[in-house]
Amino acid sequence: MIDKNKMIDKNKRTKHSKWVTCGIALATTSMALSACSSVEPAGKGAAPAAATSQDQKPKTIRFMTPYFNAEPPKSDLEALKKIQSYTNTKLEVTWIPGSAYNDKLNAAIAGQDLPEIVMARTGSNNNAAFVNALRSGMFWEIGPYLKDYPNLNEMLPDLQANTMIDGKLYGIRKYFPPARDGIIFRKDWLDALGLKEPKTVDELLNVMRAFVKQDPDKNGKDDTFAFGSSNGLSGFGLFVAYLGGPNRWEFKDGQMIPMFYAKEYMEAMKLYRQFYNEGFMNKDFPVVTNGFDLINKGKAGMYLGPLDDAASRFGDLAKGFPQAQLDLTGRIEGPKGVRVHTMGTLPTLFVFPKTSLKTEAELKQVLSFMNKMSDPEIENLFEWGIEGTHYKVENGKFVRSDAAKFTADFSDLDMIRYADGSKATTGTLPPIVDKFKKVQKENLEIAVPNPVQSLISNTYIEKGTQIDKIINDARTKFIIGELDEAGWNKAIEQWKSGGGTQIIKEYTEEYLKYNKK
C-alpha cells in the first residue's frame, strides 16, 4: 500500500460580488516560437507552436476557478489567447471571487451545474459537499487513465502520495511548493544594526528584539515591530516547527493526536504571549486580515509566511521605501535541529465532473488538454510570459524585464495552471526569486508532513469548523493574557467533548487502514 502522506518531489518547482465568464473563440492557426530555444515562450506577437492540426475545430472547455485581485483576468488577455491557440481550444472560464469560491462550488454541486474542469481548493477533503459528491460518483476517478498522457503520468507518484481520497485518484494537483514557509526580512534593517542573518531560534529572537528596541529605521521613534500578525497568528506554525512540534497532527502511542496536545504548542503560545507583551507584534492582530501590511508600511522588519510572497506581496514597500532591501531564510535551528513543516493540507485539485463529461471519450479530450498544459511551451508562457512584454533575451538568456506587468497579467491567470514550471527555460530572475525557489526545494528534503493530510473524518467535516474555533479563540485569549493554562486545558476538554474525541478515533482508523503497523 502506498503511503499517502509521504511527500514526493517528483515534479519540482514551483470585494468581489459577481461571477465572471470569459469565452474566447480563437483561430487555430499556430505560429512558431521565436528561435532562442526549442522550448521558449511565445515571442513578440507569436503564439506557441500548436500541437494539433489546423483542420480540427477548437474544443470548447469550461473552467471554474477563483481569482484574488480586484478584477478577474480580461477575456482578451494575450497569454490566454496563446494557451488556446496552442491547445486548440476555446476556453470559457468562470472566474469566481476567492472569498466566495467554496460557497459557489457547493451551490454548483448541489445544482449539478458544473463545467468540464473544476478547481477544488486546498483542504477540500474537509468540505462535506465535495466529499459527498465524490463518494456519490459525481466526479471521474482518473488514476487508470493517466498512463496514456506522458506529462500527467510523470506526476503519478506525487499524486498517489499526496492527493488520494478514499484510496482513489480524482484530480490533478495544482503545484504549490510543499514546504513554502519561512521568514522574509528587511536586510537593510539588519545591516543598519550590524546584525547577521539568524540561524537559530535564539538568534532569531535577538534580531526580533533589536528590530523593536534599537530603532532600525533610524527615525528616532519607538514605532517598529518585529513582525506583523493577522488574526490567524502569522508564523505560529513556523515556531511550533522550530521548537520541534508536529505538523497539525501526529501519530503517537497508537493514535492520532492534534498538534495542540504537544508541549511545543504550549511553548509557542508562551512565546507569542511574550511577543504580544513586549511589542514584537501588533496588539490589534485579532482584527487584522493579513500579515504583510505592516512591513509594506515600513513598520515591521519581518514577514512570517510563504517565501514566494517575496515576489508579489511587497510592491507597496518598494514604492514607499525605495531604499528597503528584502532577504529571506527558510531554516532556523531549534532544540530538535532544523525543522520545517509542509503545507499540511490536501493540495488544490482540478477535478472532472461526470455531469459535464458524460463519456470516457469526453474525459480523454479534457485530459489531453491538461497534458498539453504541462508542455514546455506552456510552462514557459506561465514562467516568463511574452517576449518584449514580460521578458527580454540578453546574451541568449531570458531576463525578466517587467515584473509588475508579469504579476498583473499572470497572478490570477495562474489559477488555470497546474504545472510546476520545471520544464521551462532557465533564465535570469531577481535574486530573491532565485533564492526562495532554492530554499523551498531544500526545505522539502527535511519537511515534516501532516499524517492526516488526505484522510477523511466525517465528524471533522461536520463539526471541525465549530470546534476548531474553540481552540483558536482560546489560543488568542491565552496570548493576550485573558486565559491561563487551566483555562486552556478546559478549552481542550470542550474540543474533545464537542467531537474531538471522535475525530481522533476516525483519523486513527483511517491512518491505520493505509499504514499497516
Disulfide bonds with the S-S distance in Angstrom:
none
